[in-house]
Amino acid sequence: MSRLTRPIYHVLLIALVVVFAACEQTTRTAEYKAGHADSLIFEAGSVKDYARMLTLVDSLEQNGSISTIGANRWRGVVAYRQGQYRAAEAYYKRVLDGHIQTSEDSLAYVKSARRLSELLLVKGDYEGSLRIAMPAVKKLQETGYGSDIDFAILINNIGCCQLHLGHEQQARESFATAREHYVNRWSTDSTSRGFQEAVLGTVYTSMTYIKTRHFDESIYWIDRAEMLLGKYCEMPDARIEYFDEYQGRIQIMRAVAMQGLNQKEEAIKAYKAFLNTEFSKTSAGMINATDYLMAAGRYTEAADNFRFLDKMLNEVGMTATLDNIQLYMLPKLRANAQALRKDSAVAIGLKLCNALDSAIVKRKNDDTAELAIIYETQQKEAQIALQQADLARQRLYGSLTALALVVVFFLIFIYFRHRSSLRLKHAHQRLEEAHEKLQMAYDQLEETTAAKERIESELRIARDIQMSMVPQQAPAREGLDLDATMTTAKEVGGDLYGYLLEGDLLYFCVGDVSGKGVPASLFMAQATRLFRTMASQRMMPAEIATRMNAALTENNDQGMFVTMFMGLVDLNTGKLQFCNAGHNPPVITQNFVHKDDNKAHPVRFMDVKANAPIGLWPDLEFEGEEIESIKGYPMVIYTDGLTEAENRQQEQFGEDRLIKILSTNEFECGKAVNQFLLEEVEKFRDGAEVNDDLTLLCLRVN
């Protein structure tokens, strides 16, 4: 199959994945019948209430009703249904990396492996899809856990990847094994679902053989798909519209395969059979038909069908991205060019230019989130990674420029060919040159996309590394209530918190580095390491601040700094010694629930000395302070990402709102305080973009 006949098959591939998802959804009730928690989540998903699904997942995971593996699987489902495929990949990978302990975990593993292998296959990451599917099949064979449809889909995915990678004999064996599992599936199912799943899998296989230009072998699978569709139609609960649609799709595949085998009469016969279906009259069917029409050189008919392209894209909710321009608009331009429709080609070219401009702007906006991986405080490695990101962007812009030139050359070619036969040869030469540049641009775009995927993967690793640098669990100590949380505005950020228990002495800190992203995270890593090192030596907070300042001002050519509140509390006496280095003053409150005290207590900001931030000026001596006892007086320490959070009107959350919330509500523990404040900030933002990192630490000594 030529490059220009591949787009609709790409769409069908994605559509089949979505249909597989629908098949999975119809059987999920039976699979989760034993689990009340999973049933609640599934019920919310059945009405597309994804916000409630996530809330239920978080809540049920916290109270132990579902495991972390099960929770991540459901988060992947939500992300996938909302079109957030990269986020879905991340959650599914977490499931596969987890430790399976229960049958529910095993089920989550199977479903996640199926979906992740499909996602990677659709986007062309065949090696990645194999790395997911093959261990999953092996694990299912070893444990005996999993249904025939699980085996069938995973093995069918493996066969498609093997065929794309040139391992033809291995692919045949995989497809044959998948077929056996499909047979077992429909043999034990009294409904039409088994045959429907078998039709989808067989169509998937047929498409892969056509895409890899194995037209002779594709005929066998096309015949088998048509046979299975006939068996499906014989079932009492079969749907006529489903039968009609896939009858049409099968006939188009047959027409393309026969055209590829140069059996043109058979190809025409299959195309006429397609025209007898109701599906052929829909916008999706007409665009599907262009696969055959373009392959057969029937450009005028293809151009007529492409008039329904916008309608089809609107129906499936697609926008003007670089992939969609490559997959749909360029074939439409080529069809009109070959049909010598000058005005239509010019109009399509102008529309393509506008779409290209929008796609470039969108891609630039997406690129702002691309940063290099962070490895502790290795500034040199971070600079190298940033240079690689810049190089990837330069390649992308070069590719887009070449693509824009292609559009211009197409328009010039159409114009000169229509005006004069004397200029036909010259225009043809320009078209050939443009086609070569388009190929180069497409290859460069693929390289850039692969580089971007690597950077995103590295950023996920960088975030995990950064989160591992702050404590994840508070010390278990009677009389101590301590909870901290950190949310970054980007993949990585500059906020920090830390605590260290040395006997009866608890060191703690909260900090905010100037700026955001990679530079701030590097500075944050240095500050975190210095605090823990000096706290372990049992220095006083003021001395820690002074020594940190001396270390961080050295070679600080970028002028970065960090504001910090650090304290040392004796858990026996409650005495607090602290040093505030240019940070927001903490809030002291007693609005916790006490069994023996129901009276209201004031909420106020602590009076602190105005030391300078750490890292700006060398040779500073920081002043410390102390409070005789903070027993029974909970403290809330935060970064300005709380009070300076903005809503859609760019209004700030503010200190007054913070005081009011803590004054008018009661809380059982520090974790409840932090969770309530985060919910209030999210409610206040009302969907506005997060403008700064936000960190909270709540401490109470009883």
N, C-alpha and C positions, 0 to 999 in steps of 0.2 A: 504494500500500500504506500502511495506517495505521501510526502509530508503534508500536502494540502488536503488529503482525504482523511487524515487522522483526527481532526478536532472533534467531530461528532461522536466518534468512538470513545474519545476521552470523556465526553459528557455522559455517554451511556455507562461507562465504567463507574463514574461517580454516582450515577443514578442507581446502579445495581447495588453499590455499597449502602446507599440510603435505604433501598428496599430490603436488603439483608437486615438492616437495623430495625425496620418495621416488623420483619418476621420475628426477630428476637423479642420485640416488645410484646407481641401477641402471646408468646409462651412464657413470659416472665412471671405471670401470676402463679402458675403451677410450680415453677422453680422455687419461688420464695414463700410458698404457702405456709411453711413451718416457721418462718421468721416474721414476727409481728413488726419489728422495726423496719425491715426491708419492705414490707407491705405498705407502711405509711409513706415511705419515700416514693415507692412506685406509684401510689395513688396520686401524689402531688405531681409527678411527672406525666401521668396520663392526661392531665388537664393543662400541661405546659406551664405550670407554676414553678419556674426554675428557682426563683428567689426562695420560695418555701422549701424546695428540695434541699438547697444548700444549708438553710437554717436547720432543717431536720437532721441532715448529715452531721453538722457540727455538734448539735446537741446530743444526738444519740451516740456519737463517738466519745464525747466527754463523759457521759454516764455509763459507758461500757456496754451499751446495747449492741453496737457493731464494732468490729475491730478497725484498726487503722487501714488495713488492706481493703476491707469492704468500703470504708469511707472514701478512700482515694479512687476506688473503682466508680462510685457514684458521682464523685466530682468530675471524673473523666466523661461520664455520660452527659452530665449537664453541659460541660464545655463543648462536647461534640454536637449536641443538639442546637447549641447557639452559634455554631459555625466557628468556634474558637479551636481550630484543629491543633495548633501547636500546644496550647494549654492542655488539650485532651491527651496529646502524646505524653506530656510530662507526667500527668497523673497516672496514666496507664503504665508508664515505665516504673513509677514508684511502687505500683502493685506488684510488678514482676520482680522488683528488687527486694520485696518484703519477705518475711519469714512466715510460711504457711503453717498454721496450727490447727485449723478447724475445717470442716466440710464447707462452711460458708466462705472461708478464705480460698479454698480450692476452686469453688464456683467463680469467685471474683477473678482469680488468676486466669481461668479458661476464657471468660468473656473479655477480659482486658487484652489477652494475647491475640484473640481473634480480631478485635477491633483495631489494635495497634498494627498488626501485620497488614490489615486492609488499608489503613491510612498510609503506611509507608509504601505499599504497592501502588496505590493510586498516584502518588506524587513521584513515582519512578525510583525510589530508593530500594532497589531489589535486594541488594546485599543486606540492608537493614531489616527488611521484611523477613528474609530467611533467618537472620539471627534471632528473631522473635518467634517465628512459627515453628522452626525445627525443634528447639528445646521444649516448646510447649507440647508438641506431638509426642516427643519421647517421654515427657513426664506423665502425660495422659496414659500412654501405653504401660508405663511402669506401675502406676497406681490403680489403673482400671477405672478411674473416675472420668466422667465426661460422656456426652451423648454422641450419637452418630452424626448429628448435624455439626457439632463442634469439630469432630474429626474431619468431616467432609470439607468444611470451609477452610480450615487450617491447611489441610493437604492440598486443596485446590489452589490456595494462595501460593504454596510452595511450588507447585507445578508451573504457575504463571511466571514466577520469578526465575525458575530454572530455564524456561523457554526464552525469556528475554535475555538471559545471560549466555545463551548458546548451548546449554546442556539438554539437547533434544531427547535423548534416550531416557535420561532421568525424569524429564518432564512427562514423557509418556507413562512411565511407571507411576508417577504421582497422580496423574489424572485417572488412571485405571483404579488405583486404590481409593481415591475420592469417590469414584463412581460406585464402588461396592458399598461405601457408607451411605450414599444417597439411596441406594436400593434398600438397604436395611431400614433406613428412615421411613420411606413411604410404605414399606411392607408392614410396619407396626403402627401406622397412623390411619385411622378410619376417615379422616378428612382429606381435603385437597391440599393441605399445607405441605405434605411431603413431596408431592409432585411439583408444586410451585417452587419449593426450594431447589429441587433437582433441575428444573428449567433454568432458574437463575444461574446456578453453578455451571451448567452446560453452556449457556450463552456466554458466560464469562470466559470459559475455555475457548470457545469458538472465536471470540473477539481477539484473544491473545494470539491465536494462530494466524488470524488475518493481519494483525498489527505487525507481526514478525515475518509476514509475507510467505508463510507456509500454507498457501491456498489449497493445495491438494489435501492436506491433513485436516484443514478446517472444514471441508465438506462432510467428513465423517461426523464431526461434532455438531455441525448444523443439522444434519439428518437426525441425529439423536435428540437434539433440542426440539425439533418438530415432532418427533414421535412422543416425547414426554409431554409436550404441550397438548397433544391429542388425548393422552391418558388423563391429563388434568381436566380437560373439557368434559370427560365422561363422569367426573365426580359430581354428586348431587349439589354440593355447595360451591361449585366453580362459578366464577364471575365472567360474564361474556366480554366485558370491557377489557379485562386483563388478557383473556385469550386473544382478542382482536389486536391489542397493542403488540403483544409479543409475536403474534403471527406476522405482523408487519415488519417488526425488527428482524425477525429471522429471514424473511424474504429479501430484505436489503442486504443482510450479510451474505446470503447466497448469491445475489446479483454481483456484489463486489468481488467475491471469491471467483465466480465464473469469469468475470471480466479479467481478473488477474491471471486466470488460466487460459485466456484468449478464447474462451467458449462464449462468444458474443451472443449467439442465438439463445443459449440457456440463460445468459444474464438478462436478456430482454424479457424472457418468459418469467423469470423470477420477479423482475421489476413490475410487470403487468399484474402479477399476483399480489404484490404489495399495494398497487393502486386499487385493488378490489376491497381493501380493508378500510374501516372507518378511521383508523389511526392515520392513514395517508392524508386525510383531509384536515388534520390538526396542524398547528404551527410546529410542534415538536416533530411530527411525522414528516412534514415537508423539509425541515432542516435535516432530519435523518436521511432523507432521500438524496441529498446533495452528495453524500459519500459515493453513491453509484454514479450519479450524473457527472460529477467531476472526473471520476475515474474513466468513464466512457467518453469523455470529450463532448458531452451534451451541455455546453456552457450556457446557451440561451435558457434552457429549462432550469439549470442550476441557478442562474441569475434571477429567474422568476420566483423560485422557491425562497431565495435569500431575502426577498422582500418581507418575509415573515420572521426574520431573525430578531428584530427588536421586540416583537410580540413575545417570542419564545423566551428571550432573556428577561423580560419583565415578569413573565409568569414564574420563572424560577428564582427571581430576585438577584440576578447577576449585575454587577457594575463594571465600569470601564477600567479594568486593571491591565497591566502589561500582558499577562497570560491570556486574557480574553481578547485583547487586540490581536495577538498572535494566532489564537485558535479560531476566531470567528470573522473579524473584520477584514483581515488580509485575504482569506479565501473568498469572501464576498466581493472584494475589490478585484481579485483575479478573475472571478467568474464574469463580472461585468466587462472587464477589459478584454477577455477572450471572446465575449459576445459582441464586441465592438459597440457597446453602449456608452458613448462618450459622456453624455450629460450625467448619466447615472454614476459612471466611474468617477467623474470630477466631484459630484456631490458626496459620494462615499469617501473620496480622498480627503475632502475638507472636513467631513465629520470625523474621519480617522485622526486628522491633525488635532482637532479639539479634544478627542478622547485621549490621544497621546499626551497632550499637555496636562490634562487632569490626572492621568496615570503617573506622570512624572512627579507632579506635586504630591500625590499620595505616597509614592515611593520615597520621596525625600522626607516626608513627615515620618514615615515608618523608620527611616534610617537614623533618625535622631536618637532612637533607643538602642542603637548598636554600639556596644562598648567592649573593650578587651577584658580578658579574664584577669582576675586579681590573685596574685600569689603572695599572701602576707604583705610584707613591706618592700617587695622587690620592685623598686621604682623603674629600674632599667627594663625589666620584662614588661611592665605595664606600658612603657613608652613604645616598645617594639610592637606590642599588640595594637596600640592606637595607630601606629604607622600602617599596619596591615589593614586595619579598618578603613583608613584613608585611601589606601591603594584599591581596596574593593569598591569604594564609592567612585573613584576615578574610572575604574573599568566599567561600572554601571553607566556613568554619564557618557562614556565613549560609545557604549552599546546603544544608548538611547539616541545619540546624535546620528549614528549610522542608520538606525531605524527611521528617523525623521527624513534622512536623505533618500531612503528607499521610497517613501511615500511621494516625495517630490519627483523623483525619477519616473515613478509610475504615471503620475499626472502628465508629465511632459511627454512620455511615451504615447499615451492615449491621444493627446492633442495633436502631435505631429503625424501619427499614423492616420488619423481621420482627415487631416487637411491635405496631405499630399503623399502619393505613392513614392515620390522621389526621396522622401525623408524616412521611409519605412525601415530601410536597412540601418540607418543611423540610430533611429529610436530603438530598434531591436537590440543593437549593441549596448545601448545605455541600460536597457532592461536586464540584459545578462549581467552587466556589471553590478546593477542594483541587487539582483538576486544573490550574487556572490557576497556582497556586503551584508545582505540580510542574513545569510547563513552564518557569516562571521559574527554578526551582532547577536544572533540567537545563541551561538556557542558561547560567546562571552557572557551573555546573560545567564546561561546555565551555570557557568563557573562562578559568577557573582552570587547567584542564589545559593550554590553549595557553600561558598565562603560565609554567606550570611547565616546559614543554618549552623555552621560550625561556631560562629561567634555567639549565636543565641544559646547554643549548648554550653559554651564556655561561660557565658554570663550566668546561666543557671547553676553551674558548678561554683562560680565566684560567689553567688548569693549563699549557697550552702556553706562555703568556707567562711564567709563573713558571719553568718548566723552561728557557726560553731565557735566563734571567738567570744561570744557573750554567753553567760550561763543560761542553761535551759531549764534548770530545776532549782528551786530555792532550798537552802539548807533545812533539814528536818530537825527542829529544835523547839522544845516546849517553851511556850511563852513568846515565840517569834512568829509573826505573820508578815510574810514578805512575798510580793509578786511584782514582776516586771514584764513589760511587753514592748516590742519595737516594730514599727511599720515604716518601710522606706518608700519614698516618692518614685524612685526609679528601681531598676533591678538591684542595684547596690546603693548604699547611702552612707551618710556621715554621722548619724546619731550613734550613741553608744550607752551602754549601762554595764555595771559589773558589781559583784559582791563576793566577799571572801570571808569565811568564818575561821578565825584563828583562836581556838579555845573558847573563851567567853567574849571575845572581841569580834564584832562584825564590821568589816569595812564595806562601804557601798559608794557608788558614784553614778551620776547621769551626766552625759555630755552631748554637745552639739557642735560639729565641725562646720566651719564656714564652707558654703558651696554644697554641691550635690554630686552624685555619680562616682566615677572611678577615683578622681583626685581626693575627694572627701573620704571615700572608703579607705584609701591608703593611709591617710592621716589618722583616721579612726583606729586602724589596726595598730599603728604606732602608739597612740594614746592608751588604748586598751592594754597592750603588752606592758607599757611602762607602769601603769597603775597597779596591775596585778603583781609585777615584780617588786615594787616598792612596798605595797601593802603586805606582801609576804614577809618583808623585813621589819614589819611593825613600826613603820614611821608614822608620825603625826600627819593629818591631812594637809596642814600648811607646808610642812617640809616636802611632802609628796608633790604638791603643786609647784613649789620652787624648783625642785629637781626636774620635774617634767618640763617646766618652762625652759630650763637650761638646755635640755636635750632636744626639744622641738624647735627652738629658735636657731639651732645650728644648721647651716646650709638650707635655710627656709627661704629660698629665693622667690617662691610664689606668694609669700606673705600670708600663708594659711594660719588659722588659729582655731582653738577649741574653747568654748565656754564649758565649765564643769562645776558641778556641786558634788563635793566628796565629803563623806563623813565617817566617823568611827564611834560606834556605840558599844558601851559595856552592858551586856545583856543581863548582868546581875543587878547593877545599880541604876541602869537607864541613862547614865551620863552620856551626853552626845558632844563630841568634839568635831568641828566641821570647818571647812574652808570653801567659800563661794568665789569662783574665779569668773566673774562677769556673767554668771548664769541667772536665769529667772529664779527669784526666791521661791522656795517650796511653800506649800499650803499646809497649815496645821489644822486638823479637824478632829472632832470627837463624835461625828455622826455615824458611829457604828452601833449595832444593836448590842446592848448589855442587859443581862438578866436582872441586875440589881440597880439599874440606873436608866430611867426613861425620860430624864430631863434633857432639854435642848442645850447644846453647847456651841459656843461661837466658832466661826471659821475665819481664819485670817492668814495673810501672808507673813512669813517670818521676816524679822528685821535682820538684814545681813549687811556686812561691809562690802563696799564696792571695789573689790580687787579687779585687776585687769584680766582679760582672757589670756589663756596660756598659749605661748608661741609667737607673740608679737614683738616683745622687747626682751633682750637678754638681761641678766643680772638683777631681775626683780626678786624682792623678798615678799612672799605672800603672807597675809595675816590670817591667823586662825581665830575661831570663836568657840564657845562652848555653852551648853545648856545643862543645868544640874541634873535634870531627869526628864525624859520624854515618855516615861511609862504612862500608858493610857492615852497618849496624845498621838494619834496616827499622823503620818506625814505623807503628802503626795508631791513627788518631785517629777518634773516634766520638762520637755523641750518646747521651744516656741512653735513647733508644728501643731501644738494644741490650741493655744490662744490666738495664733495667727492663721488658723485654717479659714479658708474663704469659701463663700457660697457663690451661686451664679451671678449675684449682684456685686461680687468682690467685697462683701462685708466680712469682717473678721469675727471669729468666735468670741474673743475678748476675755479679759480677766473677770469682769463683772458676771458674765454668764457662768464662768467656772465656779466662782464663789457661791452664786445662787444655787447651782446644781448640788454642790456639796453641803449647802446649808439646809436644803429642803428635802433631802433624801437620806434614808438610812441604809446601811450596808452591813452584810454579815462578815465580810472579810475583804482583804486588799484586792483579791482577784475580782470580786464583784465591783469594787470601785473602778478598776481599770476597764473592765468590760463595759460598764455603764457609760463611762466617759467616751470610749471609742464609739459606742452606738450613738451617743448624742452628737458627736462630731460628724459622723457619717450622715445622720439625719439633717444636721445643719447644712452640710455641703449640698444636699439635694441634687446629687449627680454631677457636681462641679469637679473638675480635674484636681487630683491631689497636688498641692503646691509645695509641700515640704515634708521631710521626715518627721515622724511623731514617736516619741518614746515616753513611757510612763513607768514610774516605780512607786509603789505604795508600801510603807513600812509601819508596823505597829509592834511595840514591845509591851507585853502585859506584865 
